[in-house]
Amino acid sequence: MSGKVRLGAVGAGWWATSNHFPIFAAREDVELVGVCGIGPELERVREQFGFGMATENYDELLAQDLDAVVITTPHDLHYAQAVQAIERGLHVLVEKPVTLSAEQGWDLERRVRERGVVFLAPYGWNYKPFTVEAKRLVDAGHIGQVQYALCHMASPTLGLFAGDTNHIRRLWDSQTSGPDPRTWQTPSKGGGYAHGQITHSSALLFWLFDDLRAETVTAKVSTAGSAVDLYDAAVVGFSGGALGTVSGAASLPDGSSYQVDIRVFGSEGVLLLDTERERVSVRRHDGQEWNIDIPEGAGEYECIEPPNRFIDLILGRSTENNSTADVAARSIELIDAMLRSSAAGGTEIAVQNKEPVS
Protein backbone atom coordinates (compact mmCIF):
# COMPACT_ATOMS: atom_id res chain seq x y z
CA MET A 1 0.00 0.00 0.00
CA SER A 2 1.03 3.64 -0.31
CA GLY A 3 0.13 6.86 1.43
CA LYS A 4 -0.80 6.93 5.10
CA VAL A 5 -1.47 4.04 7.44
CA ARG A 6 -4.85 4.59 9.10
CA LEU A 7 -4.16 3.43 12.64
CA GLY A 8 -6.42 2.59 15.55
CA ALA A 9 -5.23 1.93 19.10
CA VAL A 10 -6.82 -0.12 21.85
CA GLY A 11 -5.26 0.57 25.22
CA ALA A 12 -4.36 4.12 26.22
CA GLY A 13 -2.38 3.68 29.40
CA TRP A 14 1.15 4.30 30.58
CA TRP A 15 3.16 2.29 28.02
CA ALA A 16 1.15 3.32 24.98
CA THR A 17 1.32 7.00 25.85
CA SER A 18 4.99 6.99 26.88
CA ASN A 19 6.33 4.96 23.95
CA HIS A 20 4.09 4.03 21.04
CA PHE A 21 1.81 7.03 20.59
CA PRO A 22 4.58 9.67 20.44
CA ILE A 23 6.34 7.61 17.74
CA PHE A 24 3.23 7.19 15.61
CA ALA A 25 2.13 10.82 16.08
CA ALA A 26 5.51 12.06 14.82
CA ARG A 27 5.21 10.19 11.51
CA GLU A 28 3.67 11.97 8.53
CA ASP A 29 2.68 8.61 7.02
CA VAL A 30 0.41 7.65 9.94
CA GLU A 31 -3.12 8.92 10.55
CA LEU A 32 -4.29 8.32 14.12
CA VAL A 33 -7.92 7.49 13.41
CA GLY A 34 -9.14 6.47 16.85
CA VAL A 35 -8.22 5.35 20.33
CA CYS A 36 -10.10 2.96 22.59
CA GLY A 37 -9.63 2.88 26.33
CA ILE A 38 -11.30 3.35 29.67
CA GLY A 39 -11.15 5.98 32.37
CA PRO A 40 -11.18 9.75 32.67
CA GLU A 41 -7.83 10.23 30.90
CA LEU A 42 -9.05 8.98 27.52
CA GLU A 43 -10.15 12.33 26.13
CA ARG A 44 -6.88 13.92 27.21
CA VAL A 45 -4.98 11.17 25.37
CA ARG A 46 -7.05 11.79 22.25
CA GLU A 47 -6.24 15.50 22.34
CA GLN A 48 -2.56 15.05 23.21
CA PHE A 49 -1.78 12.81 20.23
CA GLY A 50 -4.38 13.99 17.75
CA PHE A 51 -6.59 10.92 17.42
CA GLY A 52 -9.68 11.56 15.35
CA MET A 53 -12.04 9.93 17.85
CA ALA A 54 -12.08 8.23 21.23
CA THR A 55 -14.30 5.44 22.46
CA GLU A 56 -14.61 2.91 25.25
CA ASN A 57 -16.09 0.38 22.81
CA TYR A 58 -13.61 -1.74 20.83
CA ASP A 59 -16.22 -2.70 18.22
CA GLU A 60 -16.80 1.00 17.57
CA LEU A 61 -13.08 1.49 16.99
CA LEU A 62 -12.93 -1.47 14.60
CA ALA A 63 -15.88 -0.06 12.68
CA GLN A 64 -13.72 2.89 11.60
CA ASP A 65 -11.86 2.85 8.27
CA LEU A 66 -8.61 1.30 9.55
CA ASP A 67 -5.53 -0.36 8.09
CA ALA A 68 -3.98 -1.44 11.38
CA VAL A 69 -4.50 -1.71 15.13
CA VAL A 70 -2.04 -1.34 18.01
CA ILE A 71 -2.98 -3.40 21.07
CA THR A 72 -1.57 -2.31 24.45
CA THR A 73 -4.30 -3.47 26.81
CA PRO A 74 -3.86 -5.75 29.85
CA HIS A 75 -2.17 -9.03 28.97
CA ASP A 76 -5.22 -11.24 29.26
CA LEU A 77 -7.11 -9.18 26.67
CA HIS A 78 -4.51 -9.33 23.89
CA TYR A 79 -5.61 -12.57 22.27
CA ALA A 80 -9.31 -11.85 21.80
CA GLN A 81 -8.65 -8.31 20.60
CA ALA A 82 -5.97 -9.47 18.16
CA VAL A 83 -8.29 -12.14 16.74
CA GLN A 84 -11.00 -9.55 16.09
CA ALA A 85 -8.57 -7.29 14.25
CA ILE A 86 -6.88 -10.05 12.23
CA GLU A 87 -10.21 -11.48 11.10
CA ARG A 88 -11.07 -8.04 9.70
CA GLY A 89 -7.86 -8.17 7.68
CA LEU A 90 -6.11 -5.54 9.79
CA HIS A 91 -2.39 -5.46 10.49
CA VAL A 92 -1.66 -5.77 14.20
CA LEU A 93 1.06 -4.76 16.64
CA VAL A 94 0.37 -6.69 19.84
CA GLU A 95 2.23 -5.97 23.05
CA LYS A 96 3.98 -8.78 24.85
CA PRO A 97 3.06 -11.20 26.20
CA VAL A 98 1.03 -11.61 23.02
CA THR A 99 -1.13 -14.28 24.69
CA LEU A 100 -1.04 -16.25 27.93
CA SER A 101 -1.23 -19.77 26.47
CA ALA A 102 0.53 -21.79 23.81
CA GLU A 103 -2.72 -22.71 22.10
CA GLN A 104 -3.67 -19.07 21.68
CA GLY A 105 -0.18 -18.12 20.52
CA TRP A 106 -0.14 -20.71 17.75
CA ASP A 107 -3.72 -19.86 16.82
CA LEU A 108 -2.71 -16.25 16.22
CA GLU A 109 0.25 -17.43 14.15
CA ARG A 110 -2.10 -19.52 11.98
CA ARG A 111 -4.58 -16.67 11.55
CA VAL A 112 -1.82 -14.26 10.56
CA ARG A 113 -0.56 -16.65 7.88
CA GLU A 114 -4.03 -17.32 6.53
CA ARG A 115 -5.05 -13.66 6.41
CA GLY A 116 -1.70 -12.40 5.12
CA VAL A 117 -1.50 -9.48 7.53
CA VAL A 118 1.54 -7.92 9.20
CA PHE A 119 1.94 -9.03 12.81
CA LEU A 120 4.64 -7.58 15.04
CA ALA A 121 5.33 -8.05 18.75
CA PRO A 122 7.46 -5.08 19.88
CA TYR A 123 10.50 -6.84 21.37
CA GLY A 124 13.00 -3.99 21.45
CA TRP A 125 16.25 -5.97 21.75
CA ASN A 126 15.41 -7.92 18.58
CA TYR A 127 15.93 -4.70 16.59
CA LYS A 128 19.23 -3.52 18.06
CA PRO A 129 22.07 -3.25 15.51
CA PHE A 130 24.29 -5.59 17.55
CA THR A 131 21.62 -8.31 17.78
CA VAL A 132 20.93 -7.95 14.06
CA GLU A 133 24.64 -8.56 13.41
CA ALA A 134 24.56 -11.54 15.79
CA LYS A 135 21.63 -12.92 13.80
CA ARG A 136 23.63 -12.53 10.56
CA LEU A 137 26.49 -14.58 12.03
CA VAL A 138 24.10 -17.26 13.26
CA ASP A 139 22.36 -17.47 9.87
CA ALA A 140 25.77 -17.83 8.20
CA GLY A 141 26.13 -21.15 10.03
CA HIS A 142 28.95 -20.19 12.38
CA ILE A 143 27.28 -21.81 15.41
CA GLY A 144 26.14 -24.96 13.63
CA GLN A 145 23.67 -27.32 15.28
CA VAL A 146 22.63 -26.00 18.69
CA GLN A 147 23.64 -28.34 21.50
CA TYR A 148 23.21 -26.19 24.62
CA ALA A 149 21.56 -22.81 25.23
CA LEU A 150 21.58 -20.54 28.28
CA CYS A 151 19.01 -17.74 28.37
CA HIS A 152 18.98 -15.53 31.48
CA MET A 153 17.34 -12.20 32.26
CA ALA A 154 17.34 -9.98 35.35
CA SER A 155 15.87 -6.52 35.78
CA PRO A 156 15.08 -3.84 38.37
CA THR A 157 11.35 -4.61 38.33
CA LEU A 158 10.56 -5.62 41.92
CA GLY A 159 8.21 -2.68 42.30
CA LEU A 160 6.40 -3.50 39.08
CA PHE A 161 5.62 -7.06 40.15
CA ALA A 162 5.46 -6.78 43.94
CA GLY A 163 5.22 -3.14 45.01
CA ASP A 164 4.52 0.34 43.71
CA THR A 165 4.22 0.06 39.94
CA ASN A 166 4.78 3.80 39.50
CA HIS A 167 8.51 3.41 40.19
CA ILE A 168 9.12 2.41 36.58
CA ARG A 169 7.82 5.77 35.32
CA ARG A 170 11.25 7.20 36.07
CA LEU A 171 12.41 5.34 32.95
CA TRP A 172 9.34 5.77 30.72
CA ASP A 173 7.14 8.67 31.74
CA SER A 174 3.80 9.73 30.37
CA GLN A 175 1.03 12.16 31.23
CA THR A 176 -1.25 9.29 32.23
CA SER A 177 -1.22 7.20 35.38
CA GLY A 178 1.39 4.50 35.78
CA PRO A 179 1.17 0.75 35.16
CA ASP A 180 -1.93 -0.88 36.63
CA PRO A 181 -0.85 -3.29 39.41
CA ARG A 182 -3.79 -5.54 38.53
CA THR A 183 -2.10 -6.28 35.19
CA TRP A 184 1.38 -6.93 36.56
CA GLN A 185 0.61 -8.48 39.96
CA THR A 186 -2.30 -10.85 39.23
CA PRO A 187 -1.39 -14.36 38.05
CA SER A 188 -4.59 -14.94 36.09
CA LYS A 189 -4.01 -11.73 34.14
CA GLY A 190 -0.48 -12.65 33.12
CA GLY A 191 1.29 -10.91 35.96
CA GLY A 192 4.72 -12.04 37.08
CA TYR A 193 8.27 -12.16 35.83
CA ALA A 194 7.91 -14.92 33.26
CA HIS A 195 5.17 -13.24 31.25
CA GLY A 196 6.48 -9.76 31.96
CA GLN A 197 10.22 -10.19 31.32
CA ILE A 198 11.32 -13.66 30.22
CA THR A 199 9.07 -12.96 27.25
CA HIS A 200 11.84 -10.55 26.12
CA SER A 201 14.86 -12.81 26.54
CA SER A 202 13.21 -15.94 25.15
CA ALA A 203 11.87 -14.06 22.11
CA LEU A 204 15.41 -12.84 21.41
CA LEU A 205 16.73 -16.40 21.62
CA PHE A 206 14.00 -17.76 19.35
CA TRP A 207 14.51 -15.01 16.77
CA LEU A 208 18.26 -15.63 16.68
CA PHE A 209 17.71 -19.35 16.14
CA ASP A 210 14.83 -20.00 13.75
CA ASP A 211 14.63 -23.76 14.29
CA LEU A 212 14.87 -23.74 18.08
CA ARG A 213 11.74 -24.70 19.97
CA ALA A 214 11.03 -26.06 23.45
CA GLU A 215 9.97 -29.70 23.59
CA THR A 216 10.17 -30.50 27.32
CA VAL A 217 10.30 -28.13 30.29
CA THR A 218 11.01 -28.77 33.98
CA ALA A 219 10.66 -25.57 36.02
CA LYS A 220 10.30 -24.03 39.43
CA VAL A 221 9.34 -20.46 40.31
CA SER A 222 9.56 -18.47 43.52
CA THR A 223 7.20 -15.70 44.57
CA ALA A 224 9.31 -14.63 47.56
CA GLY A 225 6.06 -13.85 49.36
CA SER A 226 4.43 -11.92 46.52
CA ALA A 227 1.35 -12.86 44.51
CA VAL A 228 3.29 -13.67 41.32
CA ASP A 229 6.56 -15.25 40.25
CA LEU A 230 9.64 -13.10 40.84
CA TYR A 231 12.27 -15.78 40.17
CA ASP A 232 12.11 -18.49 37.50
CA ALA A 233 14.37 -21.41 36.63
CA ALA A 234 13.83 -24.06 33.99
CA VAL A 235 15.67 -26.94 32.36
CA VAL A 236 14.55 -27.14 28.75
CA GLY A 237 14.82 -29.84 26.13
CA PHE A 238 14.87 -28.13 22.76
CA SER A 239 14.14 -29.39 19.28
CA GLY A 240 17.03 -31.24 17.67
CA GLY A 241 18.16 -32.69 20.99
CA ALA A 242 19.64 -29.48 22.45
CA LEU A 243 19.59 -28.94 26.22
CA GLY A 244 19.20 -25.55 27.86
CA THR A 245 18.40 -23.41 30.87
CA VAL A 246 16.06 -20.44 31.04
CA SER A 247 16.00 -18.23 34.12
CA GLY A 248 14.96 -14.83 35.41
CA ALA A 249 15.11 -12.57 38.46
CA ALA A 250 13.12 -9.42 39.23
CA SER A 251 15.24 -7.93 41.98
CA LEU A 252 18.14 -6.00 40.47
CA PRO A 253 18.51 -2.76 42.43
CA ASP A 254 16.72 0.25 40.96
CA GLY A 255 18.89 2.04 38.44
CA SER A 256 20.72 -1.12 37.38
CA SER A 257 21.06 -1.98 33.72
CA TYR A 258 18.83 -4.78 32.51
CA GLN A 259 20.62 -8.09 32.06
CA VAL A 260 20.00 -10.32 29.08
CA ASP A 261 22.63 -13.04 28.84
CA ILE A 262 22.36 -15.56 26.00
CA ARG A 263 25.07 -18.18 25.47
CA VAL A 264 24.55 -20.78 22.80
CA PHE A 265 26.97 -23.66 22.22
CA GLY A 266 26.81 -25.43 18.86
CA SER A 267 28.58 -28.01 16.79
CA GLU A 268 30.63 -25.34 14.99
CA GLY A 269 31.03 -22.55 17.55
CA VAL A 270 29.66 -20.48 20.41
CA LEU A 271 27.58 -17.28 20.58
CA LEU A 272 27.96 -15.02 23.61
CA LEU A 273 25.50 -12.11 23.85
CA ASP A 274 25.35 -9.88 26.94
CA THR A 275 23.34 -6.65 26.93
CA GLU A 276 24.58 -5.44 30.33
CA ARG A 277 28.28 -5.72 29.49
CA GLU A 278 27.50 -4.80 25.89
CA ARG A 279 29.34 -7.58 24.17
CA VAL A 280 28.59 -10.00 21.37
CA SER A 281 31.11 -12.54 20.18
CA VAL A 282 31.11 -15.65 18.03
CA ARG A 283 33.96 -18.09 18.46
CA ARG A 284 34.35 -21.09 16.19
CA HIS A 285 36.16 -24.34 16.83
CA ASP A 286 38.30 -23.72 13.73
CA GLY A 287 39.74 -20.58 15.36
CA GLN A 288 37.67 -17.92 13.59
CA GLU A 289 36.25 -15.23 15.87
CA TRP A 290 34.03 -12.18 15.54
CA ASN A 291 33.58 -9.49 18.19
CA ILE A 292 30.88 -6.92 17.49
CA ASP A 293 31.56 -3.30 18.43
CA ILE A 294 28.71 -1.94 20.54
CA PRO A 295 28.51 1.78 21.41
CA GLU A 296 28.38 2.55 25.12
CA GLY A 297 24.80 2.54 26.32
CA ALA A 298 23.46 0.68 23.29
CA GLY A 299 22.66 -2.40 25.35
CA GLU A 300 19.97 -0.58 27.33
CA TYR A 301 16.40 -1.47 26.49
CA GLU A 302 14.40 0.77 24.20
CA CYS A 303 11.39 0.18 21.98
CA ILE A 304 11.74 2.82 19.27
CA GLU A 305 12.40 0.70 16.20
CA PRO A 306 9.55 -1.86 16.52
CA PRO A 307 6.65 0.64 16.13
CA ASN A 308 8.49 2.32 13.25
CA ARG A 309 9.22 -1.04 11.62
CA PHE A 310 5.54 -1.99 11.92
CA ILE A 311 4.56 0.99 9.76
CA ASP A 312 7.40 0.38 7.31
CA LEU A 313 6.34 -3.26 6.89
CA ILE A 314 2.75 -2.22 6.15
CA LEU A 315 3.92 0.35 3.59
CA GLY A 316 6.31 -2.11 1.96
CA ARG A 317 9.39 -0.10 2.92
CA SER A 318 10.86 -3.03 4.86
CA THR A 319 10.62 -6.80 4.74
CA GLU A 320 12.54 -7.44 7.97
CA ASN A 321 10.25 -8.44 10.82
CA ASN A 322 12.37 -9.49 13.80
CA SER A 323 9.43 -10.41 16.05
CA THR A 324 6.88 -12.33 14.03
CA ALA A 325 3.90 -14.31 15.29
CA ASP A 326 6.07 -17.45 15.05
CA VAL A 327 8.75 -15.97 17.33
CA ALA A 328 6.06 -14.86 19.79
CA ALA A 329 4.35 -18.26 19.77
CA ARG A 330 7.58 -20.15 20.52
CA SER A 331 8.24 -17.79 23.44
CA ILE A 332 4.69 -18.14 24.74
CA GLU A 333 4.70 -21.94 24.66
CA LEU A 334 7.98 -22.01 26.60
CA ILE A 335 6.66 -19.68 29.31
CA ASP A 336 3.32 -21.47 29.43
CA ALA A 337 5.11 -24.78 29.99
CA MET A 338 7.40 -23.25 32.64
CA LEU A 339 4.46 -22.00 34.69
CA ARG A 340 2.51 -25.25 34.26
CA SER A 341 5.54 -27.29 35.30
CA SER A 342 6.05 -25.21 38.42
CA ALA A 343 2.36 -25.43 39.33
CA ALA A 344 2.66 -29.22 39.06
CA GLY A 345 5.56 -29.25 41.52
CA GLY A 346 8.37 -29.14 38.98
CA THR A 347 7.10 -32.02 36.87
CA GLU A 348 8.51 -32.33 33.37
CA ILE A 349 6.02 -30.93 30.85
CA ALA A 350 5.94 -32.12 27.27
CA VAL A 351 5.39 -29.07 25.07
CA GLN A 352 2.94 -29.87 22.31
CA ASN A 353 1.65 -27.90 19.37
CA LYS A 354 -1.96 -28.33 20.35
CA GLU A 355 -4.85 -27.84 17.98
CA PRO A 356 -5.73 -24.16 17.55
CA VAL A 357 -8.55 -22.89 19.73
CA SER A 358 -11.75 -21.93 17.98
N, C-alpha and C positions, 0 to 999 in steps of 0.2 A: 504494500500500500504506500501511498505518498501523502504529503500534507501533514495534518495534525492528528495525533492520537487523541481520541475522545475518551477521557479517563474518568471512571467512577471510583470512589473509595468507600469501603465499609470498615469502620473502626476509625475513631478520631481522637484517640488518646495520646498519651505521652510519647510513645515511640514514633507513631505516624507524624505527629506535629513537630517533633524534634529532628527527625531524619528524612523521611520520605517526602512529605509535602513540600518542604522548602526546595528540594531538588526538582520535583516535578513543576512547581510554580515558576522556577527560574528558566525553564526550557520554553522556547518559542514554538516548538513543535508538539506541545502538549496543551490540550484544552481541558481544564478541570470542570467537568460537567456537573458532578454532584458528589455530595458526601453524606454518608449514612452513619449515624451514631446515636448515643443516648446521653441525656444529661444537659444541664444548663449551659455548658460551654460550646455546644454544637454551633450555634449561630455565630459565635465569636470566631470559631475555626473557619466557618464558611467565609466570613468577611476577611479574615487575616490572609487567606491564601487565594481568594478569588474564585471559589467554587460557584457555579451557576445556581445551584439549589442545595438545600439541606433537608434531610428527612430522617425519621426514626424507623422507617419501614424499608427493609431491604428490597422487597418486591417493587416498591415505587422507584428505587434507584435503578434496578435492572430494567425497568420499563423505559428508561431514557435511551436516547440514541448513543450507545456506547461501543467502543472498540475493545476496551480492556477494563479490568477491575483490579484494585489493590486491596488485599485482605489483611488487616492488622487488628483483628478482634481477639478476644480471649481464645486460648489454644483449643478448647473443646468445641469451638464454633467453626473452625477453619474448614473442616471437611465438607460439611453440609453446604456452606456458602460457596466453596470452590466448585462443588458439583453443579449447583444452580448456574453459576457463571459459565462453566465449561460447556454445559448442555445448551446454552444459548449461543455457543460459538465464540465466546469472548476469551481473549488472552488474559491470563491471571498471574499476578505476583502474589504469592501466599507466604506469609511470615512463618518462621519456624517456631516450634515444631509444626510441620505441615498438617499432620494428623497425629492421633494418639495411639493408633493401632496399625499393625502391619497390613491387615486386610484392607483398611481404608487407604493406606499409602499406595498399595499396588493397584487398587481400584482407580485412584486418581491417575496413576501412570497410564493405565489402559485407556481411560477416557481421553486423556490428552493426546495419545497416539491416534485414537479413532477420530477425534474431532479436528486434529491437525492445528491445534492452537499453540501459542507460545506459553510455556509454564516456567516460572523462575522462582526459586526459593532464595531469598537474599542472604546467602552465606558470604560474609565480607571477605574472609581470608581466602576463599577460592578465587578471588579476582586480584589478589596482590601480584605485582610483577614477579616477585621472587618465587611464589608458588606456581605461577604460570611457567616459569623457567624450569622449576622442578618437574612439573608435568611433562614438559618437552623431553627432559632427560629420561623420565620413566617410559614414555611412549617410544623412545628410541631403542628401548630394550636393554638399557644399561643395568637394570636390577635383575632382569630375568624372571624366572618363576618365583613368586613370593613363597617363602618358607616360614617366616616369623614376622609378626607385626606388633609393635607397641604403639598405643595411641592414648596419650594422657593429656588431661586439661585441668588447670586450676585457675581460679579467678577470685577477685575480691567481691564476692556476691552474697556474703552471709546475711546482710541486711535485706537483700531482695528476697531471699528464700526463707528467712527466719527472723526478721526484725522489721525495721522501718524501711519500706521500699523506696522512700523518697531520697535515700542517700545516693542512689545512682544518678540522680539528676545533676550532680556535680559534673558528670562526664557528658551527659546528653540532656540539655535543658530544653524546656518548651514553655509556652505560656499557658499550658493546661496543667491539670493536676498530675501527680506522678503515677508510677505503675500501680495498678490495683492489686493489693495483697491477695485478693481472692483468686486471681489468675495464677500467681506465682507460688502461693503457699497452701493450695488445696490439691491433694493428690488426684481427685477425680476430674479436675479441670486441667490436668497436665502440669501442675506445679512440681517443683523439685529440680535438682541439679541435672539429672539425666535428660529430661525433656528440655530444660532451659539452657544447658551449656554443652553437654556431651553431644547434643545435636550438631554443634559447630565442628568439633574435632573429628567426629566420625564422618560427617559429610565431606570434610577435607580429605580424609583417608580414602573414602570411596570414590571421590572424583579423581584423585591421583591414580588410582588403580581400578580401571574400568571393570575388570573381571572378578574383583574381590567381593565376596558376599558371605555373611555369617551363615553357618549351617547348624552349629550347636553353641549354646551359651550356658555357662555356669556362673552365677553372680550372687553377690551379697551387696546390700546397701546399708548405710547407717544414717539415722536421722539425728543423732546426737541430741535427742530430746525435742526436736522440732516436729512439725506435722508432716514434713516431706523429706525426701532423701537429700542429704548434704554431701555424702561421700559414697562413691560407687566403685566397685571392683569386679571385673569379669574376666574369666578365661574363655576364649572364643576359638571354636574350630571353624576355619574359613574354607570356602570353596577351594578345590585343588589340593586339599590336604594341609594347608598352612595352619599354624597355631598362632595365637595372639593374646594380648591382654589389652583391655580397655578400662580406663580408670578416670576418676574425677574427684575434685575437692573444692568446696565452696569458700574456704576460709583463709584465702590469702589476705593479709592486712590491707585495709583501704589505701589506695594510692599505688599499690603494686601493679606491675605490668602483668597482663594476662599471660598464662603459660599454655602453649599448645606444643607438645613434644611428640613428634611422630618419627619412629625409627623402624624401617622396613628392611629385612634381611632376605636377599634372594639368591638364586642359583648363580647369578653373574656378579652381583655387587650389593651395596648397602646404600640406602637413602637415610640421611639424618636431616630433619627439619625441626627447627626450634625457634618459635616466634619471640620468646622472651630474650634469648641471647642473640637473636637475629642472625641465624646462620642456616645455610642449606649447603649440604655437600653430598656428592655421590662418589663412592669409592668402589672401584671394580677389583675383582680378584686378579685381573691381568695387569694391575698397576696403574691404570688410567684413573684420573681423579678430576672432579670439577668442584669448585667452590664458588658459590654465587655471591657477588657483592650486593649487600643490602644496606641502603642508607640508614643512618641512625634514626631511630623512631619509626621506621617503616613497618616494624613488626606489630605495632599497636593495632588494636582492632578499629576498623572503620567500615561503614556500609554506604559508601558514596557511589562506587562503580555499579553495584547490582541494580539499583533503580534506573540508572542511566542506560545500562546494558539492556534492560527490559524494553525500554522504548526503542533503542537501536535495533533490537531483534524484530520487533513488530514492524518497523519501517524498512527492514531489509538492509540496514546499514552495517549489521554484524551477523555472523553466523555462529559465534562462539558463546555458547551457554554453558557456564561452569557449574551450574547447580540445577540440573534438570529434575524432572519428576522421578526419573530412575535413581539418581543420586539420593534424592530425598527419601524414596521408598526403602532403599537399602539401609539408610541411617535409621529410619523409623523402625524397621523390623528388628534391627539389633537392639535398640533401646527398649522396645516392647518386650523382647525376649529377656533382656536383663532384669527388668522390673518383675516379670512373671516368674523368673527363676528365683529371685530373692523372696518374693511372696510365698513361694513353695518351699522355703527353707534352704535355698541354694541348690536345688535339684537341677540337673542338666536338662535344658530345654532344647528340643529339636526344632529349629526354625524351618517353617514350611511356607511355601508360596501358596497360601490358601485361596480358595475360589473367591473372586471379587464379591463384595457385598452388593446387594441390589438397592 
